[in-house]
């Protein structure tokens, strides 16, 4: 065979062997690395109508609700109240928590009784002088349905509303059904624990700042631990979520209150919410609520970021209104797995006149303890402060474990 022909034959043979090996390799890879299926979407309890509608048929019903109380559908969502009415459920009244039934009131602003213009239903405020349903308001009811999106932070007042509604239901022998929703901060437990002598509406029980439970789980704990007034127990039914675990990332499709506009604000809220007990602005009066902090009395040379708070939706009278606030922009912060004191410590250390920083009574109510302010004033680091929380956190986790519904 001529040399040229032999070279061509050899090259052809090598090509065929290489192609066969490559094909085998592809087959091996595809056999050992199957496609990973996406997790099933979370189904909120409000969408499990087949479970709870039979419990409401022929009953006189009250609903504790706000703008997050929705049933999701192909068109987006329908408010739970509208969904129940369209299913023939006899709703007698709506109880409205902080920010109101339609969610337009400022934080801390009293919500007034009234009539819902869309349905004609009477609205009874649970944020103002009347924070707990009265016997008269429950007298003609067969059942109360509670459906509000929580964010898992102790001073976010919806868990206090849940507790007071459960107490009223227990005292008046009215069953309560909690439609569960995911907790976007439900993947960890952290922060200072509320001291009993400082309990109040920003924390009715001795729980950590971040408690890692859904509303349904927390309701079970209120019953089980005897935390309702006089140790009473509500006739409680929790309609559970589907396809949810505490590690699930849940993106809230509706802002849970006017000043928590997105995922970033919600993940930062446990840490930046402590600024509510100071004179420092935490983004209210901007479109980046709980994603930045600053004040005019902080050292301008320590920061390269500034902003000016102005009245807006959800904040008619923001702190430092119209003033240039020097501070930090945290809007690129990824999902948090802890409460950090770094930012409060930073702001305190860069406050020129330290007497302007703390609103002591308010800070104690938010922190749940007067110790945190003292620790910051004494110059303790974030790590040193967090170390003092650990014993209480471990004790709480043991209690919490008894009432968890989800992994």
MARNUZA-40220 format. One line per 4 residues: their letters; for each residue x, y, z of C-alpha. Coordinates in nm, 2 decimals. Layout:
// MARNUZA-40220
a = X Y Z  ...
***
This chain:
// MARNUZA-40220
xxxx = 0.00 0.00 0.00  0.14 0.34 -0.09  0.25 0.56 0.21  -0.01 0.83 0.14
xxxx = -0.29 0.57 0.14  -0.16 0.42 0.46  -0.16 0.76 0.63  -0.52 0.83 0.52
xxxx = -0.64 0.49 0.65  -0.47 0.55 0.99  -0.63 0.90 1.02  -0.97 0.75 0.93
xxxx = -0.93 0.48 1.19  -0.83 0.72 1.46  -1.13 0.95 1.38  -1.37 0.66 1.41
xxxx = -1.22 0.54 1.74  -1.23 0.90 1.88  -1.60 0.95 1.77  -1.70 0.62 1.93
xxxx = -1.53 0.71 2.26  -1.69 1.06 2.26  -2.03 0.91 2.20  -1.98 0.67 2.49
xxxx = -1.87 0.95 2.71  -2.18 1.15 2.63  -2.40 0.85 2.71  -2.22 0.80 3.04
xxxx = -2.26 1.17 3.15  -2.63 1.18 3.06  -2.69 0.85 3.25  -2.53 0.97 3.57
xxxx = -2.66 1.33 3.57  -3.04 1.32 3.53  -3.23 1.65 3.50  -3.31 1.79 3.84
xxxx = -3.68 1.86 3.88  -3.79 2.20 4.00  -3.95 2.19 4.35  -4.33 2.20 4.34
xxxx = -4.47 2.55 4.39  -4.58 2.65 4.74  -4.96 2.65 4.78  -5.08 2.89 5.04
xxxx = -5.37 2.77 5.26  -5.61 3.02 5.11  -5.58 2.84 4.79  -5.68 2.51 4.95
xxxx = -6.05 2.60 4.93  -6.15 2.23 4.91  -6.03 2.19 5.27  -6.18 2.50 5.44
xxxx = -6.49 2.60 5.25  -6.69 2.30 5.39  -6.60 2.43 5.74  -6.77 2.76 5.66
xxxx = -7.08 2.66 5.47  -7.40 2.77 5.65  -7.19 2.95 5.92  -7.18 3.32 6.02
xxxx = -6.82 3.42 5.95  -6.58 3.70 6.04  -6.25 3.74 5.86  -5.93 3.90 5.99
xxxx = -5.76 4.02 5.68  -5.55 4.28 5.50  -5.43 4.33 5.14  -5.22 4.01 5.16
xxxx = -5.52 3.79 5.22  -5.56 3.66 4.87  -5.64 3.35 4.67  -5.40 3.32 4.37
xxxx = -5.55 3.24 4.03  -5.47 3.26 3.65  -5.56 3.63 3.65  -5.33 3.71 3.94
xxxx = -5.53 3.70 4.27  -5.86 3.76 4.43  -5.90 3.89 4.78  -6.01 3.62 5.03
xxxx = -6.32 3.81 5.13  -6.43 3.84 4.76  -6.35 3.47 4.71  -6.56 3.37 5.01
xxxx = -6.85 3.58 4.91  -6.85 3.44 4.56  -6.86 3.09 4.71  -7.17 3.18 4.91
xxxx = -7.01 3.22 5.25  -7.20 3.44 5.49  -6.94 3.70 5.60  -7.08 3.92 5.87
xxxx = -6.77 4.16 5.92  -6.40 4.21 5.86  -6.15 4.28 6.13  -5.87 4.51 6.01
xxxx = -5.51 4.50 6.17  -5.24 4.77 6.16  -5.23 4.96 5.82  -5.60 4.87 5.76
xxxx = -5.80 4.63 5.55  -5.69 4.80 5.23  -5.34 4.88 5.37  -5.32 5.25 5.33
xxxx = -5.25 5.36 5.70  -4.91 5.46 5.82  -4.72 5.25 6.08  -4.86 5.34 6.42
xxxx = -5.16 5.53 6.28  -5.49 5.44 6.43  -5.72 5.25 6.19  -6.08 5.36 6.20
xxxx = -6.40 5.15 6.19  -6.59 5.18 5.86  -6.75 5.01 5.57  -6.56 4.84 5.28
xxxx = -6.67 5.03 4.97  -6.61 4.72 4.75  -6.83 4.48 4.94  -7.04 4.69 5.18
xxxx = -6.91 4.48 5.47  -6.86 4.65 5.81  -6.49 4.69 5.90  -6.39 4.67 6.27
xxxx = -6.05 4.81 6.35  -5.81 4.60 6.56  -5.55 4.88 6.56  -5.63 5.18 6.78
xxxx = -5.82 5.18 7.11  -5.98 4.84 7.02  -5.70 4.58 6.96  -5.90 4.28 7.07
xxxx = -6.24 4.18 6.95  -6.51 4.24 7.21  -6.77 3.99 7.32  -7.03 4.19 7.14
xxxx = -6.83 4.19 6.82  -6.82 3.81 6.83  -7.16 3.74 6.96  -7.33 3.65 6.64
xxxx = -7.04 3.45 6.49  -6.99 3.08 6.43  -6.63 3.10 6.33  -6.34 3.35 6.27
xxxx = -6.10 3.31 5.97  -5.75 3.46 6.02  -5.54 3.51 5.70  -5.25 3.76 5.71
xxxx = -4.90 3.74 5.57  -4.64 3.77 5.84  -4.26 3.84 5.80  -4.14 3.66 6.11
xxxx = -4.02 3.95 6.32  -4.14 4.00 6.68  -4.22 4.37 6.66  -4.42 4.33 6.34
xxxx = -4.76 4.36 6.50  -4.96 4.09 6.31  -4.86 3.81 6.56  -4.99 4.03 6.84
xxxx = -5.32 4.07 6.65  -5.33 3.69 6.61  -5.28 3.64 6.98  -5.55 3.88 7.09
xxxx = -5.80 3.74 6.83  -5.73 3.39 6.96  -5.78 3.51 7.32  -6.12 3.67 7.23
xxxx = -6.23 3.36 7.05  -6.13 3.14 7.34  -6.32 3.36 7.59  -6.63 3.36 7.37
xxxx = -6.62 3.00 7.25  -6.58 3.09 6.88  -6.36 2.86 6.68  -6.08 3.02 6.48
xxxx = -5.93 2.89 6.15  -5.58 3.01 6.06  -5.50 3.00 5.69  -5.12 2.96 5.69
xxxx = -4.87 3.14 5.47  -4.49 3.11 5.43  -4.26 3.31 5.66  -3.99 3.48 5.44
xxxx = -3.77 3.50 5.75  -3.86 3.15 5.86  -3.52 2.98 5.79  -3.35 3.10 6.11
xxxx = -3.40 3.20 6.48  -3.20 3.49 6.61  -3.19 3.82 6.80  -3.25 3.93 7.16
xxxx = -3.53 3.76 7.35  -3.81 3.97 7.49  -3.79 4.01 7.87  -4.12 3.94 8.05
xxxx = -4.12 4.28 8.22  -4.10 4.46 7.89  -4.37 4.27 7.70  -4.63 4.48 7.51
xxxx = -4.78 4.51 7.17  -4.44 4.49 7.00  -4.39 4.16 7.17  -4.65 3.99 7.39
xxxx = -4.43 3.69 7.47  -4.07 3.60 7.57  -3.97 3.50 7.22  -3.66 3.61 7.01
xxxx = -3.67 3.89 6.76  -3.67 3.64 6.48  -3.87 3.32 6.58  -3.87 3.11 6.26
xxxx = -4.23 3.00 6.26  -4.53 3.05 6.03  -4.85 3.20 6.17  -5.00 2.85 6.19
xxxx = -4.71 2.72 6.39  -4.70 3.02 6.61  -5.08 2.99 6.68  -5.02 2.63 6.79
xxxx = -4.75 2.75 7.03  -4.97 3.02 7.18  -5.23 2.75 7.26  -4.98 2.48 7.37
xxxx = -4.77 2.70 7.59  -5.07 2.86 7.77  -4.97 3.21 7.65  -5.33 3.32 7.59
xxxx = -5.48 3.52 7.88  -5.56 3.31 8.19  -5.40 3.01 8.01  -5.71 2.97 7.79
xxxx = -5.70 2.77 7.47  -5.87 2.86 7.15  -6.06 2.60 6.94  -5.79 2.63 6.67
xxxx = -5.77 2.48 6.32  -5.46 2.54 6.11  -5.50 2.49 5.73  -5.15 2.40 5.63
xxxx = -4.93 2.51 5.34  -4.84 2.26 5.07  -4.48 2.21 4.94  -4.33 2.45 5.20
xxxx = -4.02 2.40 5.42  -3.85 2.65 5.65  -3.57 2.67 5.39  -3.80 2.76 5.11
xxxx = -3.73 3.10 4.96  -4.07 3.28 4.92  -4.10 3.60 4.73  -4.40 3.79 4.85
xxxx = -4.62 3.89 4.56  -4.79 4.17 4.76  -4.61 4.40 5.00  -4.71 4.29 5.35
xxxx = -4.73 4.66 5.47  -4.66 5.00 5.30  -4.29 5.02 5.41  -4.18 4.66 5.32
xxxx = -4.18 4.69 4.94  -3.96 4.40 4.83  -3.76 4.10 4.93  -3.46 4.31 5.03
xxxx = -3.65 4.52 5.27  -3.80 4.21 5.43  -3.46 4.03 5.47  -3.31 4.35 5.63
xxxx = -3.61 4.43 5.84  -3.51 4.23 6.15  -3.18 4.42 6.17  -3.28 4.76 6.05
xxxx = -3.61 4.76 6.23  -3.42 4.83 6.55  -3.36 5.18 6.41  -3.73 5.25 6.48
xxxx = -3.62 5.29 6.84  -3.37 5.56 6.75  -3.37 5.90 6.58  -3.20 5.75 6.27
xxxx = -3.40 5.72 5.95  -3.42 5.37 5.81  -3.54 5.46 5.46  -3.89 5.57 5.54
xxxx = -3.98 5.86 5.32  -3.79 5.71 5.03  -3.86 5.42 4.79  -3.59 5.21 4.97
xxxx = -3.76 5.16 5.30  -3.55 4.93 5.53  -3.28 4.92 5.27  -3.07 5.21 5.39
xxxx = -3.01 5.42 5.70  -2.88 5.76 5.78  -2.93 6.09 5.97  -2.82 6.45 5.95
xxxx = -2.65 6.42 6.28  -2.42 6.14 6.17  -2.06 6.22 6.06  -2.07 6.31 5.69
xxxx = -1.70 6.23 5.65  -1.76 5.87 5.74  -2.00 5.80 5.45  -2.01 5.84 5.08
xxxx = -2.38 5.79 5.06  -2.66 6.04 5.14  -3.03 6.09 5.08  -3.32 6.31 5.18
xxxx = -3.64 6.16 5.32  -3.97 6.32 5.20  -4.33 6.23 5.28  -4.46 5.95 5.07
xxxx = -4.70 5.65 5.06  -4.68 5.48 5.40  -4.48 5.76 5.57  -4.65 6.10 5.60
xxxx = -4.39 6.23 5.86  -4.06 6.04 5.81  -3.78 6.10 6.05  -3.53 6.36 5.93
xxxx = -3.78 6.49 5.68  -3.62 6.73 5.43  -3.28 6.68 5.58  -2.97 6.53 5.41
xxxx = -2.90 6.20 5.58  -2.55 6.05 5.58  -2.54 5.67 5.60  -2.53 5.35 5.41
xxxx = -2.71 5.20 5.11  -2.78 4.83 5.17  -3.01 4.77 4.87  -2.78 4.50 4.72
xxxx = -2.78 4.29 5.04  -2.84 3.92 4.97  -3.08 3.71 5.17  -2.99 3.73 5.54
xxxx = -2.95 3.43 5.78  -2.90 3.62 6.10  -2.98 3.94 6.29  -2.68 4.17 6.29
xxxx = -2.60 4.47 6.51  -2.32 4.59 6.28  -2.53 4.87 6.13  -2.68 5.00 6.45
xxxx = -2.33 5.00 6.60  -2.19 5.18 6.30  -2.46 5.45 6.31  -2.41 5.50 6.69
xxxx = -2.03 5.52 6.66  -2.06 5.78 6.38  -2.32 5.99 6.56  -2.15 6.32 6.67
xxxx = -2.38 6.38 6.96  -2.46 6.04 7.12  -2.75 6.19 7.32  -2.94 6.23 6.99
xxxx = -2.92 5.86 6.90  -3.15 5.65 7.12  -3.52 5.69 7.19  -3.47 5.47 7.50
xxxx = -3.83 5.37 7.57  -3.89 5.29 7.20  -3.56 5.11 7.16  -3.63 4.89 7.46
xxxx = -3.97 4.80 7.32  -3.82 4.70 6.99  -3.52 4.51 7.13  -3.73 4.36 7.41
xxxx = -3.46 4.44 7.66  -3.28 4.75 7.80  -2.95 4.55 7.79  -2.90 4.60 7.41
xxxx = -2.88 4.98 7.44  -2.63 4.95 7.72  -2.42 4.70 7.53  -2.40 4.93 7.23
xxxx = -2.31 5.23 7.45  -2.04 5.03 7.63  -1.87 4.96 7.29  -1.94 4.59 7.27
xxxx = -1.89 4.43 6.92  -2.16 4.26 6.72  -2.00 3.92 6.80  -1.99 4.00 7.17
xxxx = -2.35 4.11 7.18  -2.47 3.81 6.98  -2.29 3.57 7.22  -2.52 3.70 7.51
xxxx = -2.83 3.59 7.32  -2.74 3.22 7.27  -2.87 3.07 7.59  -3.21 3.22 7.55
xxxx = -3.22 3.12 7.18  -3.14 2.76 7.26  -3.41 2.75 7.52  -3.66 2.89 7.27
xxxx = -3.57 2.65 7.00  -3.66 2.36 7.23  -4.01 2.51 7.28  -4.04 2.59 6.91
xxxx = -3.96 2.24 6.80  -4.28 2.11 6.96  -4.50 2.31 6.73  -4.33 2.30 6.39
xxx = -4.56 2.18 6.11  -4.30 2.20 5.84  -3.94 2.07 5.80
***
